Amino acid sequence: MAQEEYRWPCAQCGAQLRYAPGQTSLTCEHCGHVQKIAPEAPRARARALQELDLKSGLRDELADGDMVEVRLTSCPSCGAKVEITGATHATECPFCATPVVLDTGTERHIKPQALVPFVLTEAEARKAMITWMGSLWFAPGTLLEYARKGRAMNGVYVPFWTFDADTASSYTGQRGEHYYETRTVTVQVNGKSERRQEQVQRTRWYPASGRVSRNFDDVIVMGSKSLPPRLGNELTPWDLGALVSYTPDYLAGFQAEGYTITLSDGHAEARERMSDVIRGDVRDDIGGDEQRIHGIDTDWSDETFKHILLPVWMAAYKYNGKSYRFLVNGQTGEVQGERPWSIWKIAFAVIIVAAVVLAAVYLSDPEALNLPRPDWMN
C-alpha cells in the first residue's frame, strides 16, 4: 500500500483542522469551524477488528492490504520512530523534544488496523498529571510549577500489539500436603530451663500430572522502545471495546509513532506472559498446600494478532541535567511517570527525624548523650 500524505484544511479559512478529543469531529482552532468525521460502517469496523494470522505475519506473508509504506525517521537522541501523516517535513520528537527532520524514504510496516481515539483533552490530561505530581513525596518544588506553567503536553498515538491464542498444556509435578508433628523442646524462662511441646509443620509430597487449557484474548504488548516498559505497560486498563477503524482523521493535529518492537519480539513477550498464567493454572490444578512443577508442555493453536494505536499524552521535565517523562492514558487519565527526588527535601527530612529522635532520647535518659540532667527532671 503506497504511503499517502494527508491534509485537513478548514473549509472556511483554510487553516489545518485538528481532531477534537472525546468527539467525532475535527475543529479549526483558528475560526472554530467544526467538521464531522464520517461515521464508521459496521463492515469496516468488523474488518478493522478482525484478527490476522500470526504465522503469516511472522513470515512476512500478509496481504498487501495489511501493509503500508510509511514515512518515518529515527530520533537521534532516544531512537523513537516518528511518523507524520501530513505534509510536514520537520518536527520535534514527542518523547524527548529533540528536533528531527523526516527522511524522504519510506518503510514497509504492518498497517494499524484500529485505534482508540483520544478522550481526554490536553487540559484534562495536565490536570490529572498535576494531581499525580502533588502526591509525590520529596519531589522538587519546581516540578509542580513546571506542570502548571510548562509547555503543552504532546498527544501521541503509541503502537501496541494484541495477541490471541488457544492453549492446551500437559504437566508433571508434585502436590505437597501439610501435616504437623508434636515435639518437645527446652526453652529458657526467667533464667530457668523448661520443657515445652510445640507443633512442627511437615509436608508429604505426592506425584501429580494432568492437563489444563486456556484461551487468551487481546494480550497487549507495547510496540515502542521509546518508553520505559514499566511506564507504558502500566498505563492500563485500556477499554479495547472503544477501538475504531484506523482512519487518519483521528491523527489530525496529533503524532503517531511507528513500532520499534517487531511482531516477533512482541509475540515472544506475549508468550512469556501467557506462560506465567498457565503456570498459575497448573498450580491451581495440582492443588494441595504447596506445588512443585517439573515440566509443562503447551500446544499453541489459533494464534492471531492485531496492530493498534492507543492514545497517550506525554510531558518531559528536566531536573539536574536529567530528563523525566510523564505519561497520561489519553482514554482513562491513568498517570505514570519517572519521578525526580529533591536532595534538599530529603536532607531536611533526615535532619528533622534525627532531631526528634535525639530529643526523645534526651528526655528519657540525658546521661545516654553525656548531657547534664535539667533541673526540672530532678
C-alpha positions, 0 to 999 in steps of 0.5 A, a space after each residue: 500500500 503506497 504511503 499517502 500524505 494527508 491534509 485537513 484544511 478548514 473549509 472556511 479559512 483554510 487553516 489545518 483542522 485538528 481532531 477534537 478529543 472525546 468527539 467525532 469531529 475535527 475543529 479549526 482552532 483558528 475560526 472554530 469551524 467544526 467538521 464531522 468525521 464520517 461515521 464508521 460502517 459496521 463492515 469496516 469496523 468488523 474488518 478493522 477488528 478482525 484478527 490476522 494470522 500470526 504465522 503469516 505475519 511472522 513470515 512476512 506473508 500478509 496481504 498487501 492490504 495489511 501493509 503500508 509504506 510509511 514515512 518515518 525517521 529515527 530520533 537521534 537522541 532516544 531512537 523513537 520512530 516518528 511518523 507524520 501523516 501530513 505534509 510536514 517535513 520537520 518536527 520535534 520528537 514527542 518523547 524527548 523534544 529533540 528536533 528531527 527532520 523526516 527522511 524522504 524514504 519510506 518503510 514497509 510496516 504492518 498497517 494499524 488496523 484500529 485505534 482508540 481515539 483520544 478522550 481526554 483533552 490536553 487540559 484534562 490530561 495536565 490536570 490529572 498529571 498535576 494531581 499525580 505530581 502533588 502526591 509525590 513525596 520529596 519531589 522538587 518544588 519546581 516540578 509542580 510549577 513546571 506542570 502548571 506553567 510548562 509547555 503543552 503536553 504532546 498527544 501521541 498515538 503509541 503502537 501496541 500489539 494484541 495477541 490471541 491464542 488457544 492453549 492446551 498444556 500437559 504437566 508433571 509435578 508434585 502436590 505437597 500436603 501439610 501435616 504437623 508433628 508434636 515435639 518437645 523442646 527446652 526453652 529458657 524462662 526467667 533464667 530457668 530451663 523448661 520443657 515445652 511441646 510445640 507443633 512442627 509443620 511437615 509436608 508429604 509430597 505426592 506425584 501429580 500430572 494432568 492437563 489444563 487449557 486456556 484461551 487468551 484474548 487481546 494480550 497487549 504488548 507495547 510496540 515502542 522502545 521509546 518508553 520505559 516498559 514499566 511506564 507504558 505497560 502500566 498505563 492500563 486498563 485500556 477499554 479495547 471495546 472503544 477501538 475504531 477503524 484506523 482512519 487518519 482523521 483521528 491523527 489530525 493535529 496529533 503524532 503517531 509513532 511507528 513500532 520499534 518492537 517487531 511482531 516477533 519480539 512482541 509475540 515472544 513477550 506475549 508468550 512469556 506472559 501467557 506462560 506465567 498464567 498457565 503456570 498459575 493454572 497448573 498450580 491451581 490444578 495440582 492443588 494441595 498446600 504447596 506445588 512443585 512443577 517439573 515440566 509443562 508442555 503447551 500446544 499453541 493453536 489459533 494464534 492471531 494478532 492485531 496492530 493498534 494505536 492507543 492514545 497517550 499524552 506525554 510531558 518531559 521535565 528536566 531536573 539536574 541535567 536529567 530528563 523525566 517523562 510523564 505519561 497520561 492514558 489519553 482514554 482513562 487519565 491513568 498517570 505514570 511517570 519517572 519521578 525526580 527526588 529533591 536532595 534538599 527535601 530529603 536532607 531536611 527530612 533526615 535532619 528533622 527525624 534525627 532531631 526528634 529522635 535525639 530529643 526523645 532520647 534526651 528526655 528519657 535518659 540525658 546521661 545516654 548523650 553525656 548531657 547534664 540532667 535539667 533541673 526540672 527532671 530532678 
